[in-house]
Amino acid sequence: MKYKIVVMCQGGHVRSVALKYLLTYKYGHEAIACGWESNSKETREMLYNWADYIVIMQAHMEQYIDSKFHQDGERRKLYCYDVGED
């Protein structure tokens, strides 16, 4: 199954892009990288609405995602793949 995945880190240029690359080219999903610092809240929320899953690169980044995007009904939507700081 192919999923739509948003991957978010601080700037949206290194960690999230690396994971986006793997998700797209190794696993065949449609993935988009973004940054909580470099993309507006409106842009991020548009991406969160589009996505089946949201992956953050550090646990503290959860604070930048409104709780309404943490779940999709009964299904968990927000995941953390903690790779540490830049």
C-alpha positions, 0 to 999 in steps of 0.5 A: 500500500502506498501512503502519503507521508509528511516528514517534519524537522526544524528547517525541512532541509536535512533530516526530513529530506533524508527520510523523505528520500528513503520513504519515496525511493526505497519504500514507494510512498509519496512523501513531502519534507517540511520544517516547523521553522521554514514553513508557515503554520497554514502550509504545514496544516495543509500538508497535515490534512493531505497526509495519511501519516506525519513523522517528526524527527524529534519528540519535542516537535510534537508541540508544533502540530495541533493535537487534532492532527495526532489522530485520524479517527481511531488511527494514530497519525503522528509518529516520531522517528527521533534521529537527534539534533542537526 
